[in-house]
Amino acid sequence: MKKILVLSAFALAALPAMAASTTVEFAAASGEKVVIVFSDDGTAVMNGEAPVAYTMDETAKQICSTVDGQSNCATFDTWGTDVGHTTPYTTTQGSSGIATVTAKTE
């Protein structure tokens, strides 16, 4: 679950300009699904758990975070902000899957 949280915190790399919040569903190749709400204050909440800080590099299409002392970055194939935008992602821990923007608030 921690690995999913870390990789999920990166799915937002699919979003070049942050809204007040952006919700992304990560469907890992392993079959697990995680929903993360990314806020423009630099925090992300997975399935209602405690917020985790993240950084985003639009040029590299990458989001990075540290959870329980473990760093991880997710790199996305494409960068998009629209609800419905779907893109493959891979993480530095070897996970992969599909990230889908499911909601945005301003």
N, C-alpha and C positions, 0 to 999 in steps of 0.2 A: 504494500500500500504506500509506503514511503517513496518508493521508486516511482510509482504512478504520480504521486503528488509533485515530486520534483519535475518529472517530465511534463506533467500537465501545466505546471507553472510556466512553462515555456511556450505553450501553444499560442500564446498571445502574439508571438512573433509574426503571426499572420495578420497583424493589425498595425498599419503605419501610424495612424493618428488615434490616440486614445480618446474615447468618450468618457463620461463620468464613470461608467462601468461597461465592461464587455464580457459576455458569458460565452465560454468556449467549451464544447464537448470534445474530449479526447477519447478516441476509440483505439486502444492499443491492439497491436497485432495478436497479443495473447488473449484477446477477447474481453479484457476489462474495459469499462467505460467510467470516465471521471468527468464531472462538470466543475469548471473553475470560473469564478467571477473575478476578473481583473479590474482593479480600480485605478483611476488616474493618479492616485496618491502613491503608487508604486507598491501596492500590496495586492495579494491574490488570496482568495478563500476557496478551498476545495471542499465541496460537500458539507459546508457549514462549519468546518474546523477553524482553528485559529489562523489569523492572517499570516502570510509569509511574504517577505520582501522579495522583489524581483527586479532585474534590469533588462532593458530591451535595446537591441541594436538593430535598427531598421535596415541599415545598409547590409549587414551580414544576415538579415532575416533570422535573428536569434534572440532567445530569451534565456536568461540564466538566473539561478536561485541556489540558495544553500538551505537544506532542511536537515535538522539533527546533525549538523557538522558535515554533511555530505553535499558537495557542489555538483551541479549538473547543468548542462545547457541543452536546449532543444533548437534545432535548426529546421526551418520550414522551406519547402520547395517554392512557394509563392507567398506574396504579401498582399493581403486584402482586408478591407474593413466592413464590407457589407454582410448583413445577416444572410446566412446561407453559403458564405465563402467556405470552401473546403480545400484543404491542402495536406499532402503527406508531410510527416515530420520524422526526424531521427534525433536521438539523444546521445550525449557523450557516454552514457552508461550502456549503450547498445540497444535500447528500446526503439520501437518505431510504431507508426500507426497513422491515423487520419485525424486531423483537427478540423472542427466545424464551428464557425461563429453562429451561435443560436439566438443571441439577444444583445442589444445595446441600449444604454440610457445616456441622455445628455445632461 
